[in-house]
C-alpha cells in the first residue's frame, strides 16, 4: 500500500503526473475542478501511472483541496 501526497493543478493543457524533488507528486489535469471531474481524472491518471485499477486508488483527504493524500492498494 502506498500513500502519496499530490499537488493538483486543474485546467492544464495536458495531463501529467510527476514526482517532485521534495517527495510530493505534481498532477496537472485537463479537467476543471467542477462536479468532481478533476478528482476522477486524478484517480485515472494515478491508476494508469502505477499500473493498477481505478478502484485501487482512493482519495484519503483533501477531496476539495489542491493538496490531496491518495492511497494506492496493491494486488
C-alpha positions in Angstrom: 0.0 0.0 0.0 1.4 3.4 -1.0 0.4 6.8 0.3 1.0 9.8 -2.0 0.9 13.5 -1.3 -0.3 15.1 -4.5 -0.5 18.8 -5.5 -3.2 19.2 -8.1 -3.3 21.9 -10.9 -6.6 21.7 -12.8 -7.3 23.3 -16.2 -3.8 22.4 -17.6 -3.1 22.0 -21.3 -2.1 18.3 -20.9 -2.5 15.7 -18.1 0.7 14.6 -16.4 2.0 13.1 -13.1 5.5 13.9 -11.9 7.5 13.2 -8.8 8.9 16.4 -7.3 12.2 16.9 -5.5 10.5 17.2 -2.1 8.8 13.8 -2.4 5.4 15.1 -3.4 3.7 14.4 -6.7 2.5 17.1 -9.1 -0.6 16.3 -11.1 -1.6 18.6 -13.9 -5.1 17.8 -15.1 -7.1 19.0 -18.1 -10.4 18.8 -16.2 -11.8 21.7 -14.3 -12.4 21.4 -10.6 -16.2 21.1 -11.1 -18.5 18.3 -10.0 -15.6 16.0 -9.1 -14.3 15.8 -12.7 -10.7 16.7 -11.7 -10.8 14.1 -8.9 -12.0 11.4 -11.4 -9.2 12.3 -13.8 -6.7 12.3 -11.0 -7.7 8.8 -9.9 -7.5 7.5 -13.5 -4.1 9.2 -14.0 -2.6 7.7 -10.8 -4.0 4.2 -11.7 -2.5 4.4 -15.2 0.9 5.5 -13.8 1.1 2.7 -11.2 -0.5 0.1 -13.4 -3.5 -0.7 -11.3 -7.2 -0.4 -11.4 -9.0 2.8 -10.6 -10.8 1.0 -7.7 -7.4 0.6 -6.0 -6.9 4.4 -5.8 -8.7 6.4 -3.2 -8.6 10.0 -2.0 -8.0 9.8 1.7 -8.1 13.5 2.4 -8.3 16.8 0.6 -11.1 15.9 -1.9 -12.0 19.6 -2.3 -8.4 21.0 -1.9 -5.5 21.2 -4.2 -3.2 19.3 -1.8 -4.5 15.7 -1.5 -3.5 12.4 0.1 -4.1 9.4 -2.1 -3.8 5.7 -1.1 -2.9 3.1 -3.7 -3.5 -0.5 -2.7 -1.7 -3.3 -4.5 -3.0 -6.7 -5.5 
